[in-house]
Amino acid sequence: MLYIALPDHQVRHLPFYLAMEEYVARHVESNDCFFMWQVEPTVIFGRNQLIENEVNLPFCRRHHIQTYRRKSGGGCVYADMNNMMFSYITADEQVGFTFNRYINMIVLMLQRLGVDASPSGRNDVMIGNRKVSGNAFYKIPGHSIVHGTMLYDTDMLNMVGSITPPGEKLMSKGIKSVHQRVTFLKDYLNISLPEFKDFVQRQLCNESLTLSEADVRQIEQMEQEYLSDEFIYGKNPRYTLVKKRRIDNVGQLEARIEVKNGIIKSVNLMGDFFLIGDLDNALLHKLKDVPLEPGAISRILPDRIDDIILNLMKTDFIELLTE
């Protein structure tokens, strides 16, 4: 696998690295590429999440924590200079196969360090019953991009405070709860974070490529999309109905439905699900001017929608909208 390096050691804003993933996918001729990166305190939320639902914006402003959206699905995560972010770009559009291959590759790498790591659920790497890495993916034509966290260490107060609703009682409970659900690599290793980074690169990659200054300038141009308020905050119109449901192996879904005289006028779908198809054209736009009742919705939708949202069955989606 090819390791992608930058020509300097500058720490950039998170959107630069998201743009770098896209640039590598579109311009680097290699079947498999990988790179690691770190950012100053930042919250990253998924493509289909509503920022007000996921991020404690007042806390982030007080603590100078940046907030950005990514193009992949999944949930909201916190990152800082004490943990690592991994990016894997492959010329393979078989999402399930690619995702499993990446997760297993990371698990094997940790096992070679003597860490008892294992894959879990749809996107996590665990040590025992606690998470050390969460991951997400998205596709562009001809390539799949997987990225995720690796918790060597982190600031627990910032992690919990930035993605927990305001309130001191919730904060104290949140820190205790997160401690029970996540763990840090530093507690299992006798090597420093720089040494861990060196080990990861040696284990996963057998060659490297350093991007040029011209490459960096093109990435910075692509970065502008991620920095725009429209991309970060999206549009949050009012809806008549709000339906929420957690579905096993799919994630948390929130449907906001505008209805007039029993007829659907628009649907916006948010949550930490994984999107693998055209959500708007292949699914949501089909619901416009359809009666809000199970039979009518069933007739208008395709039989398979798990090729649009990973693992989502048509019956579960209809129940979300109409129950």
Salt bridges, closest charged atoms under 4 A:
ASP8 OD2 - ARG12 NH2 3.06
GLU21 OE1 - HIS147 ND1 3.02
GLU22 OE1 - ARG26 NH2 3.22
GLU22 OE2 - LYS71 NZ 2.83
ASP32 OD1 - ARG101 NH2 3.73
ASP124 OD1 - LYS131 NZ 3.82
ASP153 OD2 - LYS186 NZ 3.32
GLU225 OE1 - LYS71 NZ 3.12
GLU254 OE1 - LYS244 NZ 3.80
GLU254 OE2 - ARG256 NE 2.68
ASP272 OD1 - ARG122 NH2 3.65
ASP272 OD2 - ARG246 NH2 3.53
ASP289 OD1 - LYS265 NZ 3.16
GLU293 OE2 - ARG299 NH2 3.82
ASP303 OD1 - LYS314 NZ 3.57
ASP306 OD1 - ARG304 NE 2.57
ASP316 OD1 - ARG245 NH2 3.96
GLU319 OE1 - ARG245 NH1 3.13
